[in-house]
Amino acid sequence: MSRCVFLDRDGVINKDNPNYTYNVENFEILPGVVEAISLLKEAGFWLVVVTNQSGIAQKIYTESQMQACHDSLQLACAHRIDHFYFCPHHPSVTASLARKPGTLMFEKAIAKFNIDVKTSWMVGDRGRDIIPARELGIATIQIGHEIEHINKADFAVNDLLQAAKLILSKK
């Protein structure tokens, strides 16, 4: 079985924008992300992004615009991210088991990459990222200064590079 680091996108990989990030020119990769992704990949982890992208259902942006951001990220990271799972749904438009805090995006990756949840991690910036990982038995790290106490992660750090170093120290 394989080890995986699941990554939320907005607020973990790129600067979060409450009005959505969907244009490549506004897709700002956070400091340390490229190095963190490289360290985790070199250590043998699958890297899987799991992201809610409800702006698609709300017709704020298109799947093609989102994909252009992902392509830009892959270019910056030397194509080290193994897969992107996204949920385009918004609860006001349509229900979806894939939308975090649902577990479907995780379950698809677990099946596709034969992932061992006991040796895998989820790095997110919100409780909705932590809930599905915890439900599946995946260790959790929350990034940022607004740590939610009700859905508290196993660890809290400031950024993805700190998360990567923590993960690598726990081998």
Secondary structure, DSSP 8 states (H G I E B T S, - for coil): -B-EEEE-SBTTTB---TT---SGGG--B-TTHHHHHHHHHHTT-EEEEEEE-TTTTTTSS-HHHHHHHHHHHHHHTTT---EEEEE---TTT---SSSTTSSHHHHHHHHHHTB-GGG-EEEESSHHHHHHHHHHT-EEEEESS---STT--SEEESSHHHHHHHHHHT-
